[in-house]
Amino acid sequence: MNKQARNESEIFDDLANLCTSSGYAHAIAYFCFRDNTLRFNGKNVSIQDVLQQFSSNRLVRTEVSTLIGLMYTKEIDLSIPEPHIIQEYIDKTDFLLKEIHDSMILPVMSDLVSKISEDKDFNPFKNGSALREAIFYSGESAYDFQYLELSIKKYSKDNDWFVNNKGYSINEACKVVSAITDFQINRINQVFQDLINKDPREWSILPAFIFNVEEISDISGIHTIIVKSVIESFTAPTGNRNESFLAIDDFNLTNAYPIIKIEDSSYLLFQSYSLMEALYETPFFWFNDDNSYRNIAMKHRGDFTEEFSADRLKTVFGNHRVFTNIDIFDSKNKKLGEIDVLVVFANRAIILQAKSKKLTISARKGNDQGLQDDFKKAIQNAYDQGFSCATFLLNNKYKLYNSESHEINVDRNFKEIYIFCVVSDHYPALCFQSRQFLNYLKTDIVMSPFVIDVFSLDVITEMLQTPLHFLSYINRRTEYADRIIATHELTILSYHLSHNLWMDREYNMMMLEDDISADLDLAMMSRRKNISGIDTPEGILTKFKNTTVGKIIQNIELSELSKTLDLGFMLLRFSENTIETMSDGIRTIAKLSNQDGKRHNFIMTFDEGTNGLIIHCSHEPIYVCRSRLRTHCEQRKYTEKLQNCFGVCLDPQNLQIKFLLDLDYEWEFSDKKEAAVKNLPNLQDMMPFASKSRSQGKVGRNEPCPCGSGKKYKKCCIKH
């Protein structure tokens, strides 16, 4: 049989035989150094340095974990083979892993070709076998430092259990794991430098991944007894040689217990990321084995998801706008639903439902029923609960009560409600599975659901720290829910930060590659790991800061007025060129108002002429200019047949917002309005400030030209 056409089990068997070869650990060490190590020159990390991690030749961590798990099925021989033998191991491993990947994809493609001709709406990705590839090769849910940070929060209520049953606290466990990581980073640099003076036959990076208890105790400052207890807790048991690991998506013991004991006093850890992930996830199995504690642990797990989500949202919206454990009752005091976390800000609301369901082994293996059952328990049920609560929230006859039975009174005249479904653990290909499996309804008010894990929520709230920026992103992310394809939620966030997430109506699909998130990866490492690098991606959070429009946005970021929030949404949707044009126009009319004391307008239409924005600069009292601006907005809305016309009155001296108008209603013909706008000039005939805009009122021939050129009107734009 042609090797390209071999089935997956045959290839896996060859890989298993290769991984148990004498000295194969040196090949794994090479892969870990090549594909898991961020290398850079100098003090600062650049985007180009981070992009190394997205090479198409790089093995993903699940592939490396597979090699480790297979190696562990037999006694490990750490002797160093000849250099050409190690190279053969490396080349053959790369070949076999690629062959396995191809063997996953080919059946899906064949199925697609055969069935698409019969059914043009056929979707192969709803089939479990197709999702196996997406699940196995999906990116990591969390940054390594998130696993450490969140482990402390996740197990804070279980600390007594750790002390009594494991001999250490969760804080001590995190410090030991962090110390192992730091030790290996320093050791890699040292071992790599030492290779220069070694015979090529002794070249190996494997010593960088070996440590002992005393070394970690010295770094962490924690007693050796505690250090050893932590290490042993995550060391693969020698009595279990991973015998059940017979396929690529079987349970791999070395994922849950990634440390390997190689002699009485030394340990081997190939991937520190796996240890941090194990610290976050493996205690689940310990608790589950303790019949007397299992139910308590499950409650703590659910509490963590809700409490962490609420805490992160409070950093954006403030404590008084975030409510937890809200019960909904009807007039007969019957409980209708429960909201885990509720956020109310201006005329927007977030209903967050938290779940702690893991993806089972059956689902990972592509079992259709297993996938559907897991997804229903983890996501679909959360969404269904959230949607029903959203309908109740819109009806004032239903009452809201917190956990202390105090009624929550909030303005429930919402323009948009967002439903968040948040899971607490790594759920492979979550973004992709949600696209395939989630059944949901979208109304004029209840938006498409937003499905994420706690790690993504952590990053989003870290980068978008004001209600305006956060809600603006969620608004567009849910609006484009069916039009964006990405393997991970952070890829979409990173694109937004750098390019401002926006899709023209003529496009029905946008696919984002993983390397787009390099900017975000560097920013998070800079913020959380103190790595010297750019801590905010250049884009929506940086480019507009020094523009006139940017300063207006900063002035309204925390405003809880609904009209102000709607204005912010509008401004944040604009492109960089539009922002610059608008800033120029505002500066021009402000300058004119300060020079002649008159009122001046800057007008823009957008969204294919369906919406308009009028900026009005005036020294007049608010009661005077409010009437003038309303009349002007109504007339311009009518002439341009706009669905919505936003009017903003600015103080020309400091460009602070004096008041806002929002005319949002359907256009209809009116004889009265026809007469009122008879002499109103057309936008295309108006003098532009680089966009469609003009100052209000007649400009004298000898007055400064409204375009801002500094010339007299008669010597500049009068001919227009």
N, C-alpha and C positions, 0 to 999 in steps of 0.2 A: 504494500500500500504506500502511496506517495505520502511523504512526511507531512506535507502541507494539509493533507486531508485526514490526518489521524484524529481519533476522538480524544476528548479531554482526559479521560482516565489513563490512556496509554501514555500520554505526555506527562501527566502527573507522576506516574510510576517511574518514568525515566528521571524526572526531577528529584524524586525521593531517593533514588539510588545515588544520584550525583551528590546530594546534600549530606549523605552519610559517608562520603569518601574521606580518606585520611587527610587531615589538615584543611578540610573545607572551610573551617571557621575563619581562616585567613582571607578567603574570598568574600565571605560575608562582611568581615571588617572593612575590606576595600569598598564594597558597595555602600556601607554605612558612611564611610568617609566621603566617598564620591557624591552620594545623593542626599545625605542628611546634614551635611556640614555647610554652614554659610561661611564662605571665604571672602575676605576683603583686605585691601591694603590701606594703611593709614589709620587714622582715628575714626573717621566717619564711614558709615555704611551708605551706599548709594542704591538707587533703584536698580541699576545694572547688576549690582551684587546680588540683590534679592531675586532678580529674574533668572539667575542660575538655577533656582529651585523649580523652574517651570520647563526645563529642557525636556524635549520629547524622548531623549535617551535615558532619562532618569527613571529609576524604579520607584514606584510609590511605596509607602510604608507597609501597606497590606502585602505587597509582593515580598518585601524583605522579611516581614513577619512569617510568611509562608516558608521561606528558606530556613529561618531559625527553628520553626516548629518541626520541620522535617529533619533537620540536623539532630534535634533532641530525641528523635525516636530511637537512636542507638547511642552507645557509649561514644563520647566525643574525644577524638584524637587531635590534640593541639600542636602536634609536630609540624614544622614548616616544610612544605614540599619544595621542590625545585621551582625556580621562577616560571619556567615554561609550563609547569603543571598548574600553578595558580592561574596563569593566563588562560589555560584551557578550561579550568573551572569557570572563570569569569565569562569567557566567550560562549561556552555551552549553556550557562545559566541564562544569559541574555537571550539566546536563541530559543530555549525552551519556554521561557516566560512569554516571549512574543508569540510563540506557537500556541500557548494556552489562551492568550488574549484573542488570537485569531479564531481559535476553535469555539470561543464563546460568541463571537460576532457572526461568523459564517451562517450558522443555522437561522439566526434572526433575519439576516439579509435574504436568505433563500426563501424563508417564510413570507417575507415582505413581497418579493418578486412574484411568487406564486399566487398570493391572495389579493394583491392590489388590483390585479386585472379583473378579479371577480367582484371586488367591493372597493370602490374608490375611497370610501371613508374608513377602510380598515386601518386600525392602529395597532401595530405590532408591539408597542411598548406597554400595552396593558397586559401583555402576556408575561407570566412570571419568569420564564426562561430568558426573555429579553432584558428584564430588570436585573438579572444576576450580574451582568456586566457592569451596569450602572452602580449597583450596590458595592461590588468588590473594589471597583476602581474609583469610587467617589472620594472626594477630598476630605481631609479631616474636619470635623465639626469645630474643634477648638484649637486655639493656640496653646502651646504647652504650659505657659504661665497661667492661663485661665484654669486649667485643671488643678493647679496648685492653689490658686486663690479661691476657687469655688469649692474645693474639697473642705476647706476650713469652715465655710458657711454651711455646706451641705450636711456635714457630720457634727456640727456644734452641739446639737441636742443628743447625739449618740456618744459624746465624749466619755461618759462614765463607763459605757460598754467597752470602749477601746482600752481604757485604763485597767478595767477588771479582767478582760479576756485576752488582751494582747500585750499588756504591760507598758503601754505608752499612750500619750494623748494624741489627738489628731494634729495638734500644732507641732508636736515633736516629730510625728511622721512626715509632715510637710517639710520641716527643716532638714531632716535626713535625706529625703528625696532631692531637695534643692541642692544639698551639699554634694550628693553623688553627681548631679548634673554639672555643677561648677568644677568639681574635680576632673571630670572627663574632658571638659572644654580645655582646661589648662594642660591636661595630659596629652591631648591630641596635638597641641602646638609643640609640646616638648618632644614627643615621640617622632613627630614629623621632622623636626630639626635634627634629631639624632640619626636619622636615616642617612644623612649626608656622609657621616663618618663610618658607615657600616658597609660590609660586603653585600653586593646585590642579592646574594643568596640568602641573606638574613633580613631582607626588606619585608616588613610587615607592619601594618598599623594596628594589629590586634592588641598589643600591650596597652594601648590607649583606653581600651574598654574593660580592663581588668582592675579591680580595686580590692582593698581589704577593710575590715572593720575599723582598725586603728586610723587609717588615712581619713576615713569619713568622719570619725569622731573628732579628729584634730580640726577639720574644717568647720564642722557644725558646732563644736563646743558642747556636744551632748555625750553623756557617759557611754562607754563602749557596750554596756549591757543593753541599753535602750537602742543604740544604733543596730546592734546585732538582731534584736527582736524585730525591728522594722524591716531590715534586710531579709530576714528569714520569712517574714510574712508574705513577701512577694517573690520568693525563690521557688522555682519549679520543683515539685517533690520528686525525688529520685525514684520513688516507688511507682510513679506513673510516667511512662516514657512516651506519652502522647499517642498511645496505641490506636485511639479512635480517630486520629487525624488522617483520614483516607481520601479526602477530596478537598479541593481548594477552599470550599466554604463550610467545611466541618468545624466544630469547635476546636480551636487551637489553644492548648494549655498555656503556651508561652506568651499568649496575649494577656491572660489574666495574671500569670506569674512570670514576668519577663526576665528575672534575674536567674542566672544559672550558676550553681556551685561547681567549681572546677577542682578544688582541693580543700583541705581542711580550713584554710584561712583566707582563701581568695574567691572572688565572685566575678562573673562575666555578665555585662549588660551591654547589648549592642545598640539599643535605641532608648535613650533616656525619655523620649516622648512616650514610648509604650509604658514606662514605669509611672509617669505622671498620669496617664490615662487609667492605668490599673489602680492607682491610688484613689481615683475618683469613682471607679466602677466596681472593682473587685469586692469591696466590703458588702455589696449587695448579696453576694453568695454566702458570706459569713453570717450575715443576719438571717438569711433564709434558712440556714442550717440550725439556727437556734430557735426551737419551737416556742420558747417562752418570750422571745424578743421580736419574733418576726413581724407581728402586727404593729407593734410599737414603732419599729423601724420603717414600716411602710407608711405610717402616718407622718413620721418625721420627713420622709422623702417627699411626700405631697406638700407638706408645710414649706419645705425648702423652696420648691418651685414657685409657689405663690408668693412667699415672702421675698425671695430674691428678685422676682419680676417686679413686685411692687416697689422695692427699694430702688431699683434701677430707674423706674419710671418717675419716682419722686425726685431724682437728681435732675430731671428735665422739667417736670411740671410743678414741683413743690409738694410738700406734705398735704396741704389742705385741698388739693385737687385730685388726690389718689385715694380711693376707698377700697377696702378689702372685705371679703366674705359678706357680700351684700345679698340678702334674701329678698325675694319679690313675692308680695302677697296680694290677693284680690280683696274685694270688699267684704268677703265672708271669712277673711283671715285664713284662707287656704294658701299654702306655699306653692307657688307656681314655678319657681326657678331660683338658681343661685349663681351669682357672678363672683368668680374668684378675685378678680381685680377690676375695678372700674375707674377710668380716668375721665373727668369732665373738664373741658377747657373751651371757653367761648361757646360756639355752637357745634363743637365736635365732641365725640365721645369714643373711648376705646373700651371694649369689653374683652378682657383677657381670660381665657380658660386654660388652666394648667393641667398637664398630664405627665405621668412618669413611666409610660409603657415602653419597653425595649422591643427591638426587632428580634424575633426568635430565630433559631437556627433553621427551622423549617422554611421560614420566609426568605432567609438569606440564600437558601439553596434553590430558590425560584419556584417554590410550591405556590401555585395560584391561590389556593384557599388560605394558606398560611399568610401570604402577603395581604390579602383582603381582610382577614380577621385582625391581624396586627394593626393595620392602618385604621380600621374601624375603631378599635379600642384606643389607639393613640391620638388620632386626628379627627376622624369623622364624628365621633361622639362629642368631642370638645366643640367642634364647629356647630353641630346641631343644637347643643345646649346654648352656645353663644347666640345663635340666630334667634332662637325662641325668646331669649332674654332681651334681645334688641327690639323685638316687636312689643314686648311688655314695657320696655323703657320708653317707648314712644307714646304710650297711653297713660295719661296722668291719673286714671282711676286705679292704677296699680301702685302700691306703696313699696318704698325701698327701706329696708332696715339693715343696720350693721350688726355685728356679732354681739353687741351690748344691747340689742333691741331698741336702739335709738333710730328714729326715722331720719332718712337722708332726704333733704329737700334741695333739689337742684333744678335749674331751668332746663326743661326737657324738650325745648323746641329746637331739635338738632337738625343741622343741615347734612351732616354725614356721621355715620357710626362705623367704626372699624372693628372687626372681630379678629383678635389675635388667638391663635392656637399655639401654645408654647409647650415643648417637651423638655425634660430635664437631662436626658442622656443623649449620647451619640446615636442618631437615627440615620443610617447611611442613605444617601441620595434623597434626603427629605424633600428638597426643592423639586426634584424630578418626580418623585412618587406623588407628591401633592398635585402636581399638574395632571398626572394620569388618573388618579383614583378619587380625588375629592369631589363629591357632589355638593353643589352649593347654589344658592339663589342670590341674585343681586337686584336690589331695588334702587329707587332714586335716592334713598338715604342710606341703606345698609350696603356697604361696599363689599367687594370681593374679599375673601378671607386672607389673612396674612399668617402663614405657617412657618414657624422658626423654632430654634432651640434656645436655651438660656444663654448659650455662648454668643449667638448672633445678636440677641437682645442686648447683651452686655456691650458689644462693639458698637451697635447702632446708637445706644445712649451715650457712649463715650465720645463718639464723633459728632453727633447732632445733639448739642446740649441745650438748645432752646426749644420751646414749644413750636415756634414757627418753623424752624428748620426740620424738626422731627416730623411734625404733622404734614408738612409740604412733601417730604419724601414718601411717607406712608400713603398719602393721597395719590401720588403718581405710581408708586409701586403696586398698589391695588388696582389702579385704573388700567395698568398694562399687564395685569396678572396672566392673561392668556396669550400675550404677545412677546414675552421674553423667555428665552431658553438659556439656562445657566446651570452648571452642576452644583453651584453653592450660592447661598444667599449673599455672602460677603462679596462675591464677584459683582453682583448688581449694585450693592452699596458703594463699592470702590468706583465703579463706573459713574455713579451719580456724583460722588465727591469730586471727581476729576472733570467730568464732561456735562454735568447737570442732566439727569435722566429726563428725557423728553423724546417722544416718538411722533413723527408726522402721521397724519391720518392715512396717507397713501401707502404706508408700510404696515403689513399685518404680522410681521415677525422680526425679532432681533435676537441673534445668538451671540452670547458673550463668552470669550475664551477665558480660561482660568488665570492666565498671566496678567489680566487686567487688575487683579487684586494685589499686585506687587506693591503699589503705592500705599495701600491700606495696611499690608503686612508690615512694611517699614514703619509706618506711623504708629501702629500698635506696639511694636517692639520698642520704639523710642519712648513711648509714653509709659509702658508697663515694665520694661526691662532695663530702662536707662541706657539703651544703646544710642550712640551718637548718630543721629540721622534726622531727616525731615519728619516732624511729628504731626504735620497736617498736610495731606495731599494738596498740591496746587490745583485750584479749581474753585468750586462754588463757595468755599469758606475763606478763600484768600484773595481771589482776583478782584472782587467788587468792593473790598473794604474801603479803599481810598476814593471810590467814585461817589458822586452825589447821591445816586440811587442806593449805593451800598450803605451810606450813612443813614438814609431814610429807613432802610431795612433794619439797621442796628437799633434805631429809635423805636421800632414797633415789635421787636422780637419777643418781648415779654408781655405785650398788651393782650388783655383778655377780652377786648371788645371784638365782637363778631365781624363787624365791617373791617376793622383793622387787620384781623387775621386773613380775611378774604383778600384784602389788598396785598398782604405779604405773600400769599399763595401766587397771586398774579405776577408780582415782581420777580419772585424766585423762578418762575418758569421761563423768563426771558433769556435769550442767548447773550453771550458776551458783547457782541456787536450792538444788539438792541439796548443793552444796559448803557453802553458808551454813548450811543445816540441819544438816549433819553437823558442821561446825565448832562450832556452838552446842551440839550434843549432846555432843561430846568435851569441850568446856570445862566443861560441867555435871557430867559424871561425874568428871572430874579434880578439880574443886572439891570434890565430895562425898567422893571418896577421901581428899583431903588433910584434910578436916574430920573424918571419922569413922574414917579408917584402914582402911575396908572396901573390898572389891572392888565395882566397878560396871560395868555393860555398856550399850553403845549398839548397837541392832540396826537394820539396814536390809535390805529386800529390793528387788530391782530386776530389770530385764529380764523384766517380766511375771511376776515371782515365781519365776523359774528359778534366780536366784543370790542369795546373801545375804552380808552383811558384819557381823561382830560385833567391835566395839571394846571391849576389856577393859582397864580401869584397875585396877592392883593394886600394893600395896607388898610383896606376898609375894615370896619367892624364886622364881626362874624355875622350879625343879624342882617347886614347889608349884602355881604358877598355870598352868603348862603343862598339867598334868593336868586342872585345873578347866576351863580354856578348851576343851581338846579335848572333854571330856565335854559341855560346853554346846553347842559347835558341832555335835557329832554328833547331839545331841538336837534342836536347832533345825533342822538339815538334814533330819532324819527327819520332824518334824511339818509342816514347810512343803514337803516333797517337792522339795527343792532339788537341782539338778544339782551345784552348787558352793557351798561355804560357806567364806568366808575369815575367819580369826580373826587379830586383831592385838592384841597385848598392849603397852600403853603404860605408861611410867613416869609416874604422875600429877603428879610434880613438874616434869619438864622436857619431857614428852610425846615423849621419845625412844622408838623402837621397841625393845622388849626381845626379842621373837621373833614369828614368824609361823607360822600354820597354814593349809594349803590342802587342804581335803577335796573332792576332785574325783573323783566316781565315781557310777555310775548308782544311782538310788533303787530300793529293792526292799522289799517288805513283810517284817516280822520280828515274830514274837510277843514275842520278848525285848525289842525296842525299843519295842513298843507298851506293854509294862508299865512300861518305864523312863520314858516320857514321859507317863504317865497323868495326872500332876498338873501337868505343865508348862503354864502359861497360854497361851492363843492370843494371837497378835500383836495382833489387833484389839481384844482386851480389855486389852492392856497400856497403861500410862500413856505417852503420847507426849511426846517432846521436840520437837515439831513434825514428827516422823516416827515410825515405829514403833520405839520404844526403851523400855527401862526399866532401872532399876538392879537388880542381883541381890540376893536376900536380902530378908527381911521388913523393912519400914520401920515404925518405931515411930510412934504417934500424935503424939508430941511432938517427933519428929525433923524436920529440914528436909525440905521436900517435894522429891522427886527432880526435879521439873520445873524447879527452879532459881529459883523465884519469891522465895525468901527467907522465905516463910511456913512455919508448922508444917504438917505433913502433914494433921492433923485439920481445919485451917481452909482447906485448899486442895483437893487432888485425891483425898482419901480416898474420896469418893463414886463415883469412877470405878473 
